[in-house]
């Protein structure tokens, strides 16, 4: 069901800063921080507005540019010259006035600001204690989510954990990545202690204990805290998640919020203000009035395994539109729809009766499949190759068994010979490459790849991004936007 934070008050968009000494009379038609944060309803509205930043109903949320386009999985796509700032990100030719990085910075820091306001003001509201604690835990998770992406994109950033009450308090100096991660770990640990494992269907989409622990496991993984990552992933496993029978069910509006979904960002078409996803239009072909951005590369296509009989890993065609197959609306895919010959399908749906720029398809940030891969990677790096094989092979088994559950596949009913056999080697280096391969094909086009590429280190990232001229020491992090440099005198 889709009924979480769908209708939040417009006034919240202008809520969070007020100058109490500028007027002697009460402002009419909007709330200030003095007149808001008074009731349980205010607290719910405030946390709902904090979720809204994570949704893709604003093009300022361009996470896909950093997660996919900056990687070796996709290029900008679209017409030449259209969204040229994205092309500059694609080629690591970015300066501080780049609009793409500025939009993302401001948008995600708005998320941090909203979370900070919830955490500062809601404790003083007279309301149900359990609900209050849950709302505060949700805010801590969301602040961690925004900071996780900000520090992975920009490196050292201002770490803000309370509202700014004066212009001077806006000027927060840079914190190290390690310090930002420490705050993220604290927020997620505290959130996990106060979040339920599940909700009533009417609250579908809210952050759960599993989401907090899942992101915490990923944060540990990114810092190479292998034992903590493995143990935390095991905690998530114990909460009842499971892989769906069909991989493609993770990317269909009809099967959203399923057993594999750990944290899924909700979208809903036909709302005022808009709560649908713009990705549906930006990634669709021009024949559907789309902009055909985020075009997969041949290198990404070649990553998918093929049997000697030329049967390809079925995850390829669940993920990518390519010649010889149909698009999401059933029409034949044409190679001329994309400058690379391919388009991403995962965030796209048949527009049907809905406006194409107001899509109904959710974005799943974390699936249980990633939890399994986090555990596999951590165990392997700890020297437990035998243990790492178990979660890796669960992923491969689900993929090859598409032929047992998807009657739309040619050859349905029988798994093709040699398709995605279990990995058997426990050699650490071999298994490391196998897990990296599995992450790339399993999670491809879900906005994760660039963050993996750079965390694998200088040699790996300079090799796979070599055609862009990527230099690890210079390009590992994107520059802090000039707007922030001008406003914050402590940078």
FENWOSUL-V93510 format. One record per residue. N is the residue number from 1. PSI is psi in whole degrees, -180 to 180 (* if undefined). NEAR is the number of other ideal C-beta (glycine too) atoms within 12 Angstrom. D_LAST is the distance of its C-alpha to the last C-alpha in Angstrom with 1 decimal. Layout:
BEGIN
n=N psi=PSI near=NEAR d_last=D_LAST
n=N psi=PSI near=NEAR d_last=D_LAST
END
This chain:
BEGIN
n=1 psi=149 near=17 d_last=44.3
n=2 psi=84 near=29 d_last=41.5
n=3 psi=35 near=20 d_last=41.0
n=4 psi=130 near=34 d_last=37.7
n=5 psi=38 near=37 d_last=35.1
n=6 psi=-34 near=29 d_last=36.9
n=7 psi=100 near=21 d_last=37.2
n=8 psi=148 near=30 d_last=34.3
n=9 psi=140 near=22 d_last=34.2
n=10 psi=-32 near=18 d_last=32.6
n=11 psi=-20 near=23 d_last=31.3
n=12 psi=-26 near=33 d_last=28.9
n=13 psi=-23 near=22 d_last=26.7
n=14 psi=22 near=19 d_last=26.0
n=15 psi=-36 near=31 d_last=26.3
n=16 psi=-12 near=32 d_last=23.1
n=17 psi=134 near=24 d_last=21.8
n=18 psi=150 near=24 d_last=24.4
n=19 psi=97 near=13 d_last=24.6
n=20 psi=-19 near=16 d_last=27.7
n=21 psi=9 near=10 d_last=28.4
n=22 psi=-24 near=10 d_last=28.5
n=23 psi=144 near=13 d_last=32.0
n=24 psi=-15 near=7 d_last=34.9
n=25 psi=156 near=8 d_last=36.6
n=26 psi=133 near=13 d_last=35.8
n=27 psi=140 near=20 d_last=34.2
n=28 psi=136 near=10 d_last=36.9
n=29 psi=3 near=11 d_last=36.5
n=30 psi=162 near=21 d_last=33.3
n=31 psi=153 near=30 d_last=32.0
n=32 psi=175 near=27 d_last=29.3
n=33 psi=-18 near=31 d_last=27.9
n=34 psi=-35 near=18 d_last=30.7
n=35 psi=-14 near=19 d_last=33.4
n=36 psi=-166 near=29 d_last=32.2
n=37 psi=43 near=34 d_last=31.9
n=38 psi=-23 near=20 d_last=35.5
n=39 psi=168 near=21 d_last=37.6
n=40 psi=-39 near=21 d_last=37.8
n=41 psi=-38 near=21 d_last=37.8
n=42 psi=-42 near=33 d_last=34.4
n=43 psi=-42 near=36 d_last=33.0
n=44 psi=-44 near=32 d_last=34.4
n=45 psi=-39 near=33 d_last=33.1
n=46 psi=-42 near=44 d_last=29.6
n=47 psi=-34 near=43 d_last=29.6
n=48 psi=-40 near=34 d_last=31.3
n=49 psi=-26 near=40 d_last=28.6
n=50 psi=-37 near=43 d_last=26.0
n=51 psi=-38 near=40 d_last=28.2
n=52 psi=-30 near=39 d_last=28.3
n=53 psi=-32 near=38 d_last=24.8
n=54 psi=-17 near=46 d_last=26.0
n=55 psi=163 near=42 d_last=29.0
n=56 psi=40 near=39 d_last=29.4
n=57 psi=3 near=37 d_last=30.7
n=58 psi=133 near=28 d_last=27.6
n=59 psi=-10 near=27 d_last=26.7
n=60 psi=-25 near=26 d_last=23.0
n=61 psi=85 near=36 d_last=23.8
n=62 psi=44 near=38 d_last=24.1
n=63 psi=-33 near=44 d_last=23.9
n=64 psi=-29 near=42 d_last=26.9
n=65 psi=-44 near=41 d_last=25.1
n=66 psi=-42 near=39 d_last=22.9
n=67 psi=-37 near=37 d_last=25.7
n=68 psi=-56 near=43 d_last=28.6
n=69 psi=-38 near=43 d_last=27.9
n=70 psi=-12 near=46 d_last=25.3
n=71 psi=-171 near=43 d_last=28.0
n=72 psi=4 near=35 d_last=31.5
n=73 psi=-34 near=45 d_last=33.2
n=74 psi=168 near=44 d_last=32.7
n=75 psi=173 near=36 d_last=31.8
n=76 psi=-46 near=37 d_last=30.7
n=77 psi=-159 near=38 d_last=34.3
n=78 psi=-174 near=32 d_last=35.3
n=79 psi=150 near=18 d_last=36.4
n=80 psi=133 near=11 d_last=35.0
n=81 psi=-19 near=11 d_last=32.3
n=82 psi=130 near=17 d_last=31.8
n=83 psi=55 near=29 d_last=28.3
n=84 psi=-26 near=19 d_last=27.3
n=85 psi=-30 near=29 d_last=23.6
n=86 psi=-39 near=37 d_last=25.0
n=87 psi=-37 near=29 d_last=26.9
n=88 psi=-36 near=27 d_last=23.9
n=89 psi=-43 near=41 d_last=22.5
n=90 psi=-37 near=39 d_last=26.0
n=91 psi=8 near=21 d_last=25.9
n=92 psi=41 near=32 d_last=22.3
n=93 psi=61 near=22 d_last=21.9
n=94 psi=135 near=35 d_last=18.7
n=95 psi=172 near=19 d_last=16.1
n=96 psi=-12 near=22 d_last=13.1
n=97 psi=7 near=19 d_last=15.6
n=98 psi=126 near=31 d_last=17.9
n=99 psi=-32 near=27 d_last=19.4
n=100 psi=-46 near=38 d_last=20.2
n=101 psi=-34 near=37 d_last=16.7
n=102 psi=-44 near=30 d_last=15.5
n=103 psi=-43 near=27 d_last=18.6
n=104 psi=-46 near=41 d_last=18.2
n=105 psi=-52 near=38 d_last=14.6
n=106 psi=-38 near=27 d_last=15.6
n=107 psi=-48 near=32 d_last=19.0
n=108 psi=-30 near=40 d_last=18.2
n=109 psi=-27 near=38 d_last=15.6
n=110 psi=-38 near=33 d_last=18.5
n=111 psi=-42 near=40 d_last=20.5
n=112 psi=-44 near=43 d_last=18.3
n=113 psi=-45 near=37 d_last=18.5
n=114 psi=-41 near=40 d_last=22.2
n=115 psi=-43 near=44 d_last=22.7
n=116 psi=-39 near=36 d_last=20.9
n=117 psi=-42 near=41 d_last=23.2
n=118 psi=-47 near=43 d_last=26.2
n=119 psi=-26 near=36 d_last=25.4
n=120 psi=-43 near=26 d_last=24.9
n=121 psi=-35 near=34 d_last=27.9
n=122 psi=-34 near=39 d_last=30.5
n=123 psi=-25 near=18 d_last=31.5
n=124 psi=-3 near=18 d_last=33.0
n=125 psi=136 near=27 d_last=35.1
n=126 psi=104 near=15 d_last=38.8
n=127 psi=176 near=24 d_last=39.6
n=128 psi=127 near=16 d_last=41.1
n=129 psi=-43 near=16 d_last=39.4
n=130 psi=-43 near=14 d_last=39.6
n=131 psi=-41 near=24 d_last=38.1
n=132 psi=-47 near=29 d_last=35.3
n=133 psi=-37 near=24 d_last=34.5
n=134 psi=-43 near=33 d_last=34.6
n=135 psi=-41 near=43 d_last=32.3
n=136 psi=-38 near=37 d_last=29.7
n=137 psi=-40 near=35 d_last=30.2
n=138 psi=-42 near=48 d_last=29.7
n=139 psi=-39 near=46 d_last=26.4
n=140 psi=-41 near=41 d_last=25.2
n=141 psi=-48 near=49 d_last=26.4
n=142 psi=-39 near=49 d_last=24.7
n=143 psi=-42 near=47 d_last=21.3
n=144 psi=-41 near=46 d_last=21.8
n=145 psi=-46 near=40 d_last=23.0
n=146 psi=-42 near=43 d_last=19.9
n=147 psi=-33 near=40 d_last=17.5
n=148 psi=-45 near=43 d_last=19.9
n=149 psi=-40 near=41 d_last=19.4
n=150 psi=-45 near=42 d_last=15.7
n=151 psi=-28 near=39 d_last=15.2
n=152 psi=-22 near=37 d_last=18.1
n=153 psi=-40 near=39 d_last=16.8
n=154 psi=-10 near=35 d_last=13.1
n=155 psi=-121 near=25 d_last=13.2
n=156 psi=127 near=25 d_last=10.2
n=157 psi=162 near=38 d_last=9.0
n=158 psi=128 near=35 d_last=8.4
n=159 psi=107 near=32 d_last=11.9
n=160 psi=123 near=35 d_last=13.5
n=161 psi=-1 near=28 d_last=17.2
n=162 psi=158 near=20 d_last=18.4
n=163 psi=153 near=25 d_last=18.5
n=164 psi=124 near=25 d_last=16.4
n=165 psi=-12 near=18 d_last=19.1
n=166 psi=158 near=13 d_last=17.3
n=167 psi=-33 near=13 d_last=14.6
n=168 psi=-34 near=12 d_last=12.8
n=169 psi=-11 near=19 d_last=13.0
n=170 psi=-20 near=23 d_last=11.2
n=171 psi=77 near=19 d_last=7.9
n=172 psi=130 near=28 d_last=7.7
n=173 psi=170 near=18 d_last=5.6
n=174 psi=143 near=24 d_last=6.4
n=175 psi=150 near=25 d_last=10.2
n=176 psi=159 near=16 d_last=12.6
n=177 psi=-40 near=28 d_last=15.0
n=178 psi=-40 near=18 d_last=17.7
n=179 psi=-38 near=21 d_last=16.3
n=180 psi=-43 near=36 d_last=15.9
n=181 psi=-37 near=34 d_last=19.4
n=182 psi=-43 near=22 d_last=20.7
n=183 psi=-40 near=32 d_last=19.8
n=184 psi=-46 near=40 d_last=21.4
n=185 psi=-44 near=32 d_last=24.4
n=186 psi=-47 near=24 d_last=24.8
n=187 psi=-45 near=39 d_last=24.7
n=188 psi=-38 near=43 d_last=27.2
n=189 psi=-45 near=28 d_last=29.5
n=190 psi=-37 near=26 d_last=29.8
n=191 psi=-45 near=39 d_last=30.2
n=192 psi=-31 near=34 d_last=33.0
n=193 psi=-16 near=21 d_last=34.8
n=194 psi=12 near=27 d_last=35.1
n=195 psi=145 near=37 d_last=35.7
n=196 psi=159 near=24 d_last=39.2
n=197 psi=-24 near=22 d_last=40.3
n=198 psi=170 near=22 d_last=41.6
n=199 psi=163 near=22 d_last=42.1
n=200 psi=145 near=12 d_last=44.9
n=201 psi=-27 near=13 d_last=45.0
n=202 psi=-15 near=13 d_last=44.0
n=203 psi=16 near=28 d_last=40.5
n=204 psi=133 near=25 d_last=40.1
n=205 psi=-16 near=38 d_last=36.5
n=206 psi=157 near=40 d_last=34.9
n=207 psi=136 near=50 d_last=33.1
n=208 psi=172 near=35 d_last=35.5
n=209 psi=-41 near=35 d_last=35.6
n=210 psi=-38 near=41 d_last=36.1
n=211 psi=-44 near=45 d_last=32.9
n=212 psi=-45 near=45 d_last=30.8
n=213 psi=-35 near=43 d_last=32.6
n=214 psi=-47 near=49 d_last=32.4
n=215 psi=-35 near=45 d_last=28.7
n=216 psi=-42 near=44 d_last=28.5
n=217 psi=-40 near=43 d_last=30.8
n=218 psi=-39 near=45 d_last=28.6
n=219 psi=-42 near=42 d_last=25.5
n=220 psi=-43 near=34 d_last=27.7
n=221 psi=-45 near=40 d_last=29.0
n=222 psi=-22 near=32 d_last=25.6
n=223 psi=6 near=26 d_last=25.0
n=224 psi=33 near=19 d_last=28.5
n=225 psi=76 near=26 d_last=29.7
n=226 psi=-47 near=29 d_last=33.1
n=227 psi=-43 near=21 d_last=35.3
n=228 psi=-40 near=29 d_last=33.1
n=229 psi=-47 near=37 d_last=32.7
n=230 psi=-45 near=34 d_last=36.5
n=231 psi=-39 near=23 d_last=37.4
n=232 psi=-39 near=34 d_last=35.2
n=233 psi=-37 near=42 d_last=36.5
n=234 psi=-37 near=27 d_last=40.0
n=235 psi=-40 near=29 d_last=39.3
n=236 psi=-41 near=41 d_last=38.4
n=237 psi=-36 near=28 d_last=41.7
n=238 psi=0 near=18 d_last=43.6
n=239 psi=2 near=27 d_last=42.6
n=240 psi=8 near=17 d_last=45.0
n=241 psi=160 near=33 d_last=43.0
n=242 psi=157 near=22 d_last=44.9
n=243 psi=138 near=33 d_last=44.9
n=244 psi=155 near=30 d_last=46.5
n=245 psi=-40 near=21 d_last=49.7
n=246 psi=126 near=29 d_last=48.4
n=247 psi=-42 near=42 d_last=44.9
n=248 psi=-16 near=31 d_last=45.0
n=249 psi=-11 near=27 d_last=45.3
n=250 psi=-5 near=42 d_last=41.6
n=251 psi=23 near=39 d_last=40.9
n=252 psi=137 near=26 d_last=43.6
n=253 psi=-27 near=33 d_last=43.3
n=254 psi=-12 near=18 d_last=46.7
n=255 psi=36 near=22 d_last=45.7
n=256 psi=164 near=32 d_last=42.2
n=257 psi=45 near=35 d_last=41.1
n=258 psi=-171 near=28 d_last=43.6
n=259 psi=-18 near=23 d_last=44.0
n=260 psi=-16 near=36 d_last=41.5
n=261 psi=120 near=37 d_last=38.6
n=262 psi=-45 near=42 d_last=36.1
n=263 psi=114 near=43 d_last=33.4
n=264 psi=127 near=37 d_last=34.3
n=265 psi=123 near=41 d_last=32.5
n=266 psi=143 near=39 d_last=35.1
n=267 psi=148 near=41 d_last=36.0
n=268 psi=125 near=34 d_last=38.9
n=269 psi=160 near=30 d_last=40.4
n=270 psi=24 near=20 d_last=41.9
n=271 psi=156 near=26 d_last=39.7
n=272 psi=114 near=14 d_last=38.4
n=273 psi=167 near=21 d_last=35.4
n=274 psi=134 near=27 d_last=35.3
n=275 psi=13 near=33 d_last=34.8
n=276 psi=170 near=34 d_last=36.0
n=277 psi=135 near=42 d_last=34.1
n=278 psi=-16 near=33 d_last=33.4
n=279 psi=-32 near=43 d_last=33.5
n=280 psi=-40 near=42 d_last=37.2
n=281 psi=-41 near=34 d_last=37.2
n=282 psi=-27 near=38 d_last=34.4
n=283 psi=-5 near=49 d_last=36.1
n=284 psi=160 near=41 d_last=39.7
n=285 psi=161 near=37 d_last=41.9
n=286 psi=-25 near=23 d_last=42.5
n=287 psi=-18 near=21 d_last=46.1
n=288 psi=26 near=32 d_last=44.7
n=289 psi=30 near=15 d_last=42.4
n=290 psi=173 near=36 d_last=39.5
n=291 psi=-3 near=33 d_last=36.7
n=292 psi=46 near=38 d_last=37.3
n=293 psi=172 near=42 d_last=33.7
n=294 psi=51 near=52 d_last=32.6
n=295 psi=123 near=41 d_last=35.7
n=296 psi=149 near=42 d_last=36.6
n=297 psi=162 near=35 d_last=37.2
n=298 psi=-35 near=22 d_last=40.4
n=299 psi=-41 near=25 d_last=38.7
n=300 psi=-43 near=35 d_last=38.0
n=301 psi=-42 near=34 d_last=41.6
n=302 psi=-14 near=20 d_last=42.9
n=303 psi=-23 near=32 d_last=41.2
n=304 psi=136 near=33 d_last=43.8
n=305 psi=148 near=29 d_last=46.9
n=306 psi=137 near=19 d_last=50.3
n=307 psi=171 near=20 d_last=53.7
n=308 psi=-22 near=12 d_last=56.5
n=309 psi=11 near=11 d_last=58.0
n=310 psi=29 near=15 d_last=54.8
n=311 psi=124 near=26 d_last=53.8
n=312 psi=152 near=34 d_last=50.1
n=313 psi=120 near=37 d_last=47.9
n=314 psi=-18 near=38 d_last=48.2
n=315 psi=-23 near=41 d_last=44.5
n=316 psi=-52 near=36 d_last=44.1
n=317 psi=-15 near=33 d_last=46.0
n=318 psi=-23 near=36 d_last=44.6
n=319 psi=-31 near=41 d_last=41.2
n=320 psi=137 near=44 d_last=41.8
n=321 psi=129 near=42 d_last=44.0
n=322 psi=163 near=30 d_last=46.1
n=323 psi=139 near=20 d_last=49.3
n=324 psi=-4 near=18 d_last=52.4
n=325 psi=174 near=28 d_last=50.9
n=326 psi=155 near=17 d_last=50.4
n=327 psi=178 near=32 d_last=47.3
n=328 psi=-21 near=35 d_last=46.5
n=329 psi=4 near=21 d_last=48.9
n=330 psi=-13 near=13 d_last=51.7
n=331 psi=155 near=16 d_last=52.0
n=332 psi=135 near=17 d_last=52.1
n=333 psi=133 near=29 d_last=48.8
n=334 psi=137 near=22 d_last=48.9
n=335 psi=-29 near=20 d_last=47.0
n=336 psi=-2 near=16 d_last=46.2
n=337 psi=-16 near=33 d_last=44.0
n=338 psi=145 near=38 d_last=41.1
n=339 psi=-20 near=28 d_last=39.9
n=340 psi=-10 near=30 d_last=40.1
n=341 psi=1 near=26 d_last=43.2
n=342 psi=153 near=41 d_last=41.5
n=343 psi=151 near=46 d_last=39.7
n=344 psi=134 near=47 d_last=38.0
n=345 psi=-17 near=42 d_last=40.2
n=346 psi=-32 near=43 d_last=38.4
n=347 psi=22 near=41 d_last=36.6
n=348 psi=142 near=42 d_last=39.5
n=349 psi=160 near=38 d_last=42.6
n=350 psi=118 near=23 d_last=45.7
n=351 psi=-29 near=29 d_last=44.8
n=352 psi=-125 near=20 d_last=48.3
n=353 psi=-1 near=11 d_last=48.6
n=354 psi=146 near=24 d_last=44.9
n=355 psi=136 near=22 d_last=42.6
n=356 psi=-28 near=32 d_last=40.9
n=357 psi=7 near=29 d_last=37.5
n=358 psi=59 near=29 d_last=38.0
n=359 psi=157 near=41 d_last=38.7
n=360 psi=-1 near=36 d_last=40.0
n=361 psi=129 near=43 d_last=38.9
n=362 psi=163 near=42 d_last=36.4
n=363 psi=121 near=42 d_last=33.6
n=364 psi=109 near=39 d_last=34.1
n=365 psi=-41 near=38 d_last=30.9
n=366 psi=128 near=41 d_last=32.8
n=367 psi=160 near=42 d_last=36.5
n=368 psi=-29 near=40 d_last=38.7
n=369 psi=-39 near=44 d_last=39.2
n=370 psi=-36 near=43 d_last=35.6
n=371 psi=-45 near=44 d_last=36.3
n=372 psi=-40 near=42 d_last=39.3
n=373 psi=-33 near=43 d_last=37.3
n=374 psi=-46 near=49 d_last=34.6
n=375 psi=-44 near=43 d_last=37.5
n=376 psi=-47 near=45 d_last=39.2
n=377 psi=-45 near=43 d_last=36.3
n=378 psi=-45 near=37 d_last=35.6
n=379 psi=-42 near=33 d_last=39.3
n=380 psi=-43 near=37 d_last=39.7
n=381 psi=-19 near=30 d_last=36.9
n=382 psi=-2 near=25 d_last=38.6
n=383 psi=9 near=19 d_last=41.8
n=384 psi=70 near=22 d_last=43.6
n=385 psi=-38 near=28 d_last=44.5
n=386 psi=-40 near=21 d_last=47.5
n=387 psi=-35 near=25 d_last=45.4
n=388 psi=-30 near=39 d_last=42.9
n=389 psi=-31 near=30 d_last=45.7
n=390 psi=-54 near=27 d_last=46.7
n=391 psi=-34 near=41 d_last=43.6
n=392 psi=-45 near=42 d_last=43.3
n=393 psi=-21 near=29 d_last=46.9
n=394 psi=-40 near=30 d_last=46.7
n=395 psi=-47 near=42 d_last=44.3
n=396 psi=-37 near=36 d_last=46.6
n=397 psi=-46 near=28 d_last=49.6
n=398 psi=-41 near=37 d_last=48.3
n=399 psi=-48 near=43 d_last=47.5
n=400 psi=-27 near=32 d_last=51.0
n=401 psi=4 near=28 d_last=52.8
n=402 psi=-33 near=37 d_last=51.7
n=403 psi=-13 near=30 d_last=55.1
n=404 psi=-15 near=21 d_last=56.7
n=405 psi=-13 near=23 d_last=55.1
n=406 psi=101 near=27 d_last=54.2
n=407 psi=-1 near=12 d_last=57.4
n=408 psi=-9 near=17 d_last=55.6
n=409 psi=137 near=29 d_last=55.3
n=410 psi=126 near=18 d_last=58.1
n=411 psi=13 near=21 d_last=59.9
n=412 psi=137 near=17 d_last=59.0
n=413 psi=-19 near=14 d_last=60.7
n=414 psi=131 near=15 d_last=60.4
n=415 psi=123 near=25 d_last=57.4
n=416 psi=143 near=28 d_last=57.7
n=417 psi=130 near=15 d_last=58.7
n=418 psi=6 near=17 d_last=55.8
n=419 psi=119 near=31 d_last=53.1
n=420 psi=59 near=36 d_last=50.0
n=421 psi=158 near=21 d_last=51.9
n=422 psi=145 near=20 d_last=50.5
n=423 psi=135 near=30 d_last=48.4
n=424 psi=-22 near=17 d_last=50.5
n=425 psi=138 near=21 d_last=48.9
n=426 psi=10 near=22 d_last=47.0
n=427 psi=128 near=17 d_last=45.7
n=428 psi=-46 near=22 d_last=42.0
n=429 psi=-43 near=15 d_last=40.9
n=430 psi=-46 near=19 d_last=43.2
n=431 psi=-32 near=34 d_last=42.2
n=432 psi=-46 near=30 d_last=38.4
n=433 psi=-38 near=21 d_last=39.0
n=434 psi=-40 near=35 d_last=41.3
n=435 psi=-41 near=39 d_last=38.7
n=436 psi=-40 near=31 d_last=36.0
n=437 psi=-44 near=30 d_last=38.6
n=438 psi=-39 near=41 d_last=39.5
n=439 psi=-41 near=37 d_last=35.9
n=440 psi=-44 near=40 d_last=35.7
n=441 psi=-35 near=39 d_last=38.9
n=442 psi=-42 near=46 d_last=38.9
n=443 psi=8 near=42 d_last=35.4
n=444 psi=141 near=42 d_last=35.2
n=445 psi=23 near=44 d_last=33.8
n=446 psi=18 near=43 d_last=32.3
n=447 psi=36 near=40 d_last=28.7
n=448 psi=-21 near=41 d_last=28.4
n=449 psi=-46 near=39 d_last=29.2
n=450 psi=-38 near=41 d_last=25.9
n=451 psi=-33 near=33 d_last=24.5
n=452 psi=-47 near=38 d_last=27.7
n=453 psi=-49 near=35 d_last=27.7
n=454 psi=-29 near=35 d_last=24.4
n=455 psi=-19 near=27 d_last=25.1
n=456 psi=-13 near=31 d_last=28.4
n=457 psi=176 near=18 d_last=26.8
n=458 psi=-50 near=20 d_last=26.5
n=459 psi=-46 near=14 d_last=30.2
n=460 psi=-50 near=22 d_last=30.9
n=461 psi=-39 near=30 d_last=28.0
n=462 psi=-27 near=24 d_last=28.6
n=463 psi=-49 near=17 d_last=32.3
n=464 psi=-21 near=29 d_last=32.1
n=465 psi=16 near=32 d_last=29.5
n=466 psi=-30 near=19 d_last=31.0
n=467 psi=-11 near=17 d_last=32.3
n=468 psi=-8 near=31 d_last=28.8
n=469 psi=18 near=14 d_last=27.8
n=470 psi=130 near=31 d_last=25.2
n=471 psi=118 near=17 d_last=23.7
n=472 psi=-46 near=24 d_last=22.5
n=473 psi=-28 near=13 d_last=20.1
n=474 psi=-30 near=18 d_last=18.5
n=475 psi=1 near=29 d_last=19.1
n=476 psi=-40 near=29 d_last=19.0
n=477 psi=149 near=27 d_last=15.8
n=478 psi=153 near=37 d_last=15.0
n=479 psi=145 near=30 d_last=11.9
n=480 psi=134 near=34 d_last=9.3
n=481 psi=149 near=33 d_last=11.0
n=482 psi=-32 near=20 d_last=10.5
n=483 psi=-39 near=21 d_last=11.3
n=484 psi=-39 near=30 d_last=8.2
n=485 psi=-39 near=22 d_last=6.1
n=486 psi=-36 near=15 d_last=8.7
n=487 psi=-33 near=22 d_last=9.0
n=488 psi=105 near=25 d_last=5.9
n=489 psi=-7 near=15 d_last=5.5
n=490 psi=6 near=19 d_last=3.8
n=491 psi=* near=24 d_last=0.0
END
